[in-house]
Amino acid sequence: YFSTDGIDHIDPRATCHEGQDDFDFAMKAYANGIKYGHFDFHDGDAAGDENTAWECNDQVLAARAYMGLGFARQCKGELESSLDAYTKSLDLWEDEVGENNPVNASIQFAMGTVLIEMQRQLDASDHFAKAIYLLKSRNPADGGIRASILSTEGMLFSVLGEANRAIEFFRQAVLLYQ
């Protein structure tokens, strides 16, 4: 897939200058994705006490870096390569924590947003539905998680062409975010 960043592979153990620059670029993009709310329910929230242990886990670092790379490419409109990076991230997360871990909700949501931009609404709906399922496996009574569930449900109904239902879910999410 075409990408202007020229990064083919992320290795958090990279010691050469180019490999380290690629990793640093991707991790900065990951941090920006969190900062700007793109990864609203990012892995740190779901990881709890495990998050500190994950800081030294190369697979988790690579998964986060690929999330960042996906975000950077999505912002540049490089949608195929963005989806590819998000897919690599999801594969790494699933290998580490399992397919049904709530940590994967954020990446499923991000993949759904890319697919919307690619005019692939049905595929996007699958990813939003999976994100909703994963979010609901956490503590749906928590206000922040509940708002994330509602806004994701709004995205799902939006791509399914059910505007009124989507608006209602978005309205409820906004009320919780206030």
C-alpha positions as CSV (number, residue, x, y, z in Angstrom):
1,Y,0.0,0.0,0.0
2,F,1.1,3.5,-0.8
3,S,2.4,5.6,2.2
4,T,4.4,8.7,2.2
5,D,6.1,7.8,5.5
6,G,8.1,4.9,3.9
7,I,7.7,2.7,7.0
8,D,7.3,-1.0,6.2
9,H,7.9,-2.5,9.5
10,I,7.9,-1.4,13.2
11,D,10.4,-2.9,15.6
12,P,10.5,-1.5,19.1
13,R,13.9,-3.2,19.6
14,A,15.4,-1.3,16.7
15,T,18.9,-0.1,17.4
16,C,19.7,1.4,14.0
17,H,18.9,5.0,13.4
18,E,16.3,4.5,10.7
19,G,14.4,1.8,12.6
20,Q,14.5,3.9,15.8
21,D,13.2,6.9,13.9
22,D,10.3,4.9,12.5
23,F,9.4,3.6,15.9
24,D,9.6,7.1,17.5
25,F,7.5,8.6,14.7
26,A,4.8,5.9,15.2
27,M,4.8,6.3,19.0
28,K,4.5,10.0,18.7
29,A,1.5,9.6,16.3
30,Y,0.0,7.1,18.9
31,A,0.4,9.7,21.6
32,N,-1.3,12.3,19.4
33,G,-4.1,9.9,18.6
34,I,-4.8,9.7,22.3
35,K,-4.4,13.4,22.8
36,Y,-6.9,14.3,20.1
37,G,-9.4,11.6,21.3
38,H,-9.0,9.3,18.3
39,F,-8.3,6.4,20.6
40,D,-10.9,7.5,23.1
41,F,-10.9,4.1,24.9
42,H,-7.2,3.4,24.5
43,D,-5.4,0.3,25.9
44,G,-4.3,2.0,29.1
45,D,-7.8,2.3,30.4
46,A,-8.6,-1.4,29.9
47,A,-5.2,-2.6,31.0
48,G,-5.3,-1.3,34.6
49,D,-2.4,-2.6,36.7
50,E,-1.1,-4.6,33.7
51,N,-0.3,-1.4,31.9
52,T,3.0,-0.9,33.7
53,A,4.1,-4.5,32.9
54,W,3.2,-3.9,29.2
55,E,5.6,-0.9,28.9
56,C,8.5,-3.4,28.5
57,N,6.5,-5.8,26.2
58,D,7.8,-5.5,22.6
59,Q,4.7,-6.9,21.1
60,V,2.5,-4.4,22.9
61,L,4.8,-1.5,22.0
62,A,4.7,-2.6,18.4
63,A,0.9,-2.8,18.5
64,R,0.7,0.8,19.9
65,A,3.2,1.9,17.3
66,Y,1.1,0.4,14.5
67,M,-2.0,2.2,15.9
68,G,0.0,5.4,15.7
69,L,1.1,4.7,12.2
70,G,-2.5,3.9,11.2
71,F,-3.6,7.2,12.8
72,A,-0.9,9.2,11.0
73,R,-1.7,7.7,7.7
74,Q,-5.5,8.2,8.2
75,C,-4.9,11.9,8.9
76,K,-3.0,12.1,5.6
77,G,-5.7,10.3,3.7
78,E,-3.6,7.2,3.0
79,L,-6.5,4.9,3.8
80,E,-5.4,1.5,2.5
81,S,-2.0,1.8,4.3
82,S,-3.8,3.1,7.4
83,L,-6.1,0.1,7.4
84,D,-3.1,-2.2,7.0
85,A,-1.3,-0.6,10.0
86,Y,-4.5,-0.9,12.1
87,T,-4.8,-4.5,11.1
88,K,-1.2,-5.3,12.1
89,S,-1.9,-3.6,15.4
90,L,-5.1,-5.6,16.0
91,D,-3.2,-8.9,15.1
92,L,-0.5,-8.0,17.7
93,W,-3.1,-7.1,20.3
94,E,-5.1,-10.3,19.7
95,D,-1.9,-12.4,19.9
96,E,-1.1,-10.8,23.2
97,V,-4.4,-10.5,25.0
98,G,-6.9,-12.5,23.0
99,E,-9.6,-11.6,20.5
100,N,-12.3,-10.7,23.0
101,N,-10.2,-8.4,25.2
102,P,-11.7,-4.9,25.7
103,V,-8.3,-3.5,24.8
104,N,-9.2,-4.2,21.2
105,A,-12.3,-1.9,21.1
106,S,-10.3,1.2,20.2
107,I,-8.6,-0.4,17.3
108,Q,-11.9,-1.9,16.0
109,F,-13.4,1.6,16.2
110,A,-10.5,3.2,14.4
111,M,-10.7,0.6,11.6
112,G,-14.4,1.4,11.3
113,T,-13.7,5.1,10.8
114,V,-11.2,4.3,8.1
115,L,-13.6,2.0,6.3
116,I,-16.3,4.8,6.4
117,E,-13.8,7.1,4.6
118,M,-13.2,4.3,2.1
119,Q,-17.0,4.1,1.4
120,R,-17.2,0.6,2.9
121,Q,-20.1,1.1,5.3
122,L,-21.0,-2.5,5.7
123,D,-17.4,-3.5,6.7
124,A,-17.3,-0.4,9.0
125,S,-20.5,-1.6,10.7
126,D,-18.8,-5.0,11.5
127,H,-16.0,-3.2,13.3
128,F,-18.3,-0.9,15.2
129,A,-20.4,-3.8,16.3
130,K,-17.3,-5.6,17.5
131,A,-16.1,-2.4,19.4
132,I,-19.5,-2.2,21.1
133,Y,-19.4,-5.8,22.1
134,L,-15.9,-5.3,23.6
135,L,-16.8,-2.1,25.4
136,K,-19.8,-3.7,26.9
137,S,-17.6,-6.4,28.4
138,R,-16.0,-3.8,30.5
139,N,-17.9,-1.8,33.1
140,P,-20.8,-0.3,31.0
141,A,-22.1,1.5,34.1
142,D,-19.0,3.7,34.1
143,G,-19.9,7.1,32.6
144,G,-16.9,7.3,30.3
145,I,-17.3,3.8,29.0
146,R,-21.1,4.2,28.7
147,A,-20.5,7.4,26.6
148,S,-18.1,5.5,24.4
149,I,-20.6,2.7,23.9
150,L,-23.3,5.2,23.0
151,S,-21.1,7.2,20.5
152,T,-20.0,3.9,18.9
153,E,-23.6,2.8,18.6
154,G,-24.3,6.2,17.0
155,M,-21.6,5.5,14.4
156,L,-23.0,2.0,13.8
157,F,-26.5,3.3,13.1
158,S,-25.1,6.1,11.0
159,V,-23.3,3.7,8.6
160,L,-26.4,1.6,8.5
161,G,-28.4,4.6,7.3
162,E,-30.5,4.9,10.4
163,A,-30.0,8.6,11.0
164,N,-32.6,9.2,13.6
165,R,-31.4,6.3,15.8
166,A,-27.8,7.5,15.3
167,I,-28.7,11.0,16.4
168,E,-30.4,9.7,19.5
169,F,-27.3,7.7,20.5
170,F,-25.0,10.7,19.8
171,R,-27.3,12.9,21.9
172,Q,-27.1,10.5,24.8
173,A,-23.3,10.3,24.5
174,V,-23.0,14.1,24.5
175,L,-25.1,14.3,27.7
176,L,-22.8,11.9,29.4
177,Y,-19.6,13.7,28.2
178,Q,-20.9,17.0,29.7
